[in-house]
Amino acid sequence: MSGTLTIAVSDGSTAEAVVYPDFGSLIAGAADHIAEAAAEAIAARGKFAIALSGGNTPRPVYQRLASATIDWPRVHVFFGDERCVPPRDARSNYHMAKVALLDRVPIPSDNVLRMRGEDPPEVAADAYAAEMRRALGEDGRLDYVLLGLGHDGHTASLFPGLAAATEKQRTVMESYVEYVGMWRLSLTPVAINAARRVVFVVSGEDKADVLHRVLRGPRQPVVLPAQAIRPAAGRATWLLDRAAAAKLK
């Protein structure tokens, strides 16, 4: 299976899936997708506001993106989630993005708005929400939110059973994730679903089952938080390699 598919989701909506033949082409395709979105946003509104994801799959995407032709001074970087650790900690999403991308392109430091994982979680969450409001202005919308998918159906740091997955008002929340023994900060569905584009990047046969459950299974966003992502501007886009898409029809 390869190419672009329109998938009928179990809740009656649809999703767009772009299936690549292998992991390498998925990484290249994801980087190209971001670069094209940046060019469109800058042409239309003079800037491109993107929320980056953590995880293993985005790292090579960022590394490839560093060589893309983008008007970097017009790019504004936000984060979809963060571990509550200092910014130099190897577990930090900001640290990973800094090494893979931000240190390698001419983005002004004032254009990078990181979540302060070293601060008390509730303070950090409220401060980030306020900073996003100031940075995004009256429109208040991100142009692009990049997301992954965990084996348990989580995305960003919206984990099963946590209140953040079904939050209706706050745009950023702190949560203690019991099974990893760590506080996390995350954009909530309020902020994510308001974005102009929401894009999942998923790879590997070990994600095929959960991807099928998220898209084709019963709607249970408390159990599968990725199901809470239903963009107001239209359907989400799923960039997949063939292994991850194996159980989709």
Secondary structure, DSSP 4 states (H G I P E B T S, - for coil): --EEEEEE-TTS-EEEEEEESSHHHHHHHHHHHHHHHHHHHHHHHS-EEEEE--STTHHHHHHHHTTS---GGGEEEEESEEESS-TTSTT-HHHHHHHHTGGGS---GGGB----TTS-HHHHHHHHHHHHHHHHTTT---SEEEE---TTS-BTTB-TT-GGGG-SS-SEEEEEEGGGTEEEEEE-HHHHHHSSEEEEEE-SGGGHHHHHHHHHS---TTTSGGGG---TTS--EEEEETTTTTT--
